[in-house]
Amino acid sequence: MVYDSIGRDTFDVSLECLAPLGLMVLFGASSGGVPPFDLQRLAAGGSLYVTRPTIGTYTARREDLLAGARELFDLVAHKVITIHVNQRYPLREAAQAHMDLEARKTTGSTVLLP
């Protein structure tokens, strides 16, 4: 399995990393959208799968949104998932926080503080 949040710049390498029957989840496009590609590449790679999920599809129904939120917060509470807050900015520095995010100077989560 490969999770790819970059898109255009990493798509080919991500696809090539997969073993037969592998799955690539393309969930972002920070370098731009992936251009059209020949689906025969999936067969040639060994019956590969590619999906492009969107949060809106998974949370379109309110009960699905609430169930997902409950599951996430339960996993965080039980320390199965750790949220790394690597940057904190005072709210008055929100513009700088956005510039740092856009320039890829951040890692993990970024929090604005009042």
Sequence and secondary structure as in RCSB ss.txt:
>XXXX:A:sequence
MVYDSIGRDTFDVSLECLAPLGLMVLFGASSGGVPPFDLQRLAAGGSLYVTRPTIGTYTARREDLLAGARELFDL
VAHKVITIHVNQRYPLREAAQAHMDLEARKTTGSTVLLP
>XXXX:A:secstr
 EEESS TTTHHHHHHH  TT EEEE   TT       THHHHHTTS EEE   HHHHTSSHHHHHHHHHHHHHH
HHTTSS   EEEEEEGGGHHHHHHHHHTT   SEEEEE 
